[in-house]
Amino acid sequence: PFRVSAPGALEAAAGRDVELGVRPEHVDIAVAGAGVLAETQVIEVAGSETFLHLAVEGREIVARVASERHPDIGAVVHVEPAPAVAYLFDAGSGSTLWAGGR
């Protein structure tokens, strides 16, 4: 459901089924804004940070946010990965096709 607009990403993914890989700390959360809609399923408070388990079009993603900045369970938020630190993997083999422009 995500679109990655970064140099080299489209060329690496051309004609392939791909999976997007992004670390929880590189998923941006906003109540309104860019990205795709996600429903908050689980909130896991871990000291100074919180892990949000979010449902996006039938898939689960995890976002790491500051503990004081998390939505309620069931809240719908907008999520967007940071493309500069995202990865594209071949869906069949799992091999890395593109690594955030590195």
C-alpha positions as CSV (number, residue, x, y, z in Angstrom):
1,P,0.0,0.0,0.0
2,F,3.0,2.3,0.3
3,R,4.6,4.3,-2.5
4,V,8.3,4.9,-2.3
5,S,9.5,7.9,-4.3
6,A,13.3,7.8,-4.2
7,P,16.0,7.6,-6.8
8,G,16.7,4.1,-7.8
9,A,13.7,2.5,-6.1
10,L,11.5,2.2,-9.2
11,E,14.3,0.9,-11.4
12,A,15.1,-1.8,-8.8
13,A,11.4,-2.9,-8.5
14,A,10.6,-2.8,-12.2
15,G,8.6,-5.9,-13.2
16,R,8.9,-7.6,-9.8
17,D,6.7,-8.3,-6.8
18,V,8.4,-6.5,-3.9
19,E,8.1,-6.2,-0.2
20,L,9.0,-3.0,1.6
21,G,11.1,-3.2,4.7
22,V,11.4,-0.4,7.2
23,R,12.4,-0.3,10.8
24,P,9.7,0.8,13.4
25,E,11.6,4.0,14.2
26,H,11.4,5.0,10.5
27,V,7.6,4.9,10.3
28,D,6.2,8.4,10.6
29,I,2.8,8.8,12.3
30,A,0.3,11.6,12.0
31,V,-3.3,12.0,12.8
32,A,-3.8,13.6,9.4
33,G,-1.5,14.0,6.5
34,A,0.5,12.0,3.9
35,G,0.8,8.3,3.7
36,V,-1.8,5.5,4.1
37,L,-4.5,5.0,6.8
38,A,-3.7,2.5,9.6
39,E,-5.8,1.4,12.5
40,T,-4.1,1.1,15.9
41,Q,-4.4,-2.5,17.1
42,V,-2.0,-2.8,20.1
43,I,0.0,-0.3,22.1
44,E,3.1,-1.6,23.8
45,V,4.6,0.9,26.2
46,A,8.3,0.2,26.8
47,G,9.7,3.0,29.0
48,S,10.6,6.1,27.0
49,E,9.2,4.7,23.8
50,T,6.0,3.0,22.6
51,F,5.5,0.4,19.9
52,L,2.3,0.7,17.9
53,H,1.0,-2.4,16.1
54,L,-1.0,-1.0,13.2
55,A,-3.3,-2.7,10.6
56,V,-2.7,-1.4,7.1
57,E,-4.8,-3.1,4.4
58,G,-4.8,-6.4,6.1
59,R,-1.1,-6.3,7.1
60,E,0.5,-5.5,10.4
61,I,3.3,-2.9,10.7
62,V,5.0,-1.7,13.8
63,A,5.9,2.0,14.5
64,R,8.1,3.2,17.4
65,V,7.0,6.5,18.9
66,A,7.7,8.5,22.0
67,S,5.7,7.2,25.0
68,E,3.8,10.5,25.5
69,R,2.8,10.6,21.8
70,H,0.6,7.6,20.9
71,P,-3.1,7.3,19.7
72,D,-5.8,5.2,21.5
73,I,-6.5,1.6,20.4
74,G,-8.8,1.7,17.4
75,A,-7.7,5.2,16.4
76,V,-7.0,5.7,12.7
77,V,-3.7,7.4,11.9
78,H,-1.7,8.1,8.8
79,V,1.6,6.3,8.3
80,E,4.5,6.8,5.9
81,P,7.9,5.1,5.8
82,A,11.0,7.3,5.5
83,P,12.2,6.3,2.0
84,A,15.8,7.2,2.6
85,V,16.1,4.3,5.1
86,A,13.7,1.8,3.6
87,Y,14.5,-1.4,1.8
88,L,12.9,-3.2,-1.2
89,F,13.1,-7.0,-1.2
90,D,12.2,-9.4,-3.9
91,A,8.9,-11.0,-2.7
92,G,9.9,-14.5,-3.9
93,S,13.5,-14.8,-3.0
94,G,13.8,-12.3,-0.2
95,S,17.0,-10.8,-1.8
96,T,17.6,-7.1,-1.3
97,L,16.8,-5.1,-4.5
98,W,17.3,-1.6,-3.1
99,A,18.6,-0.2,0.2
100,G,17.5,3.3,0.8
101,G,19.7,4.8,-1.8
102,R,22.8,3.3,-0.2
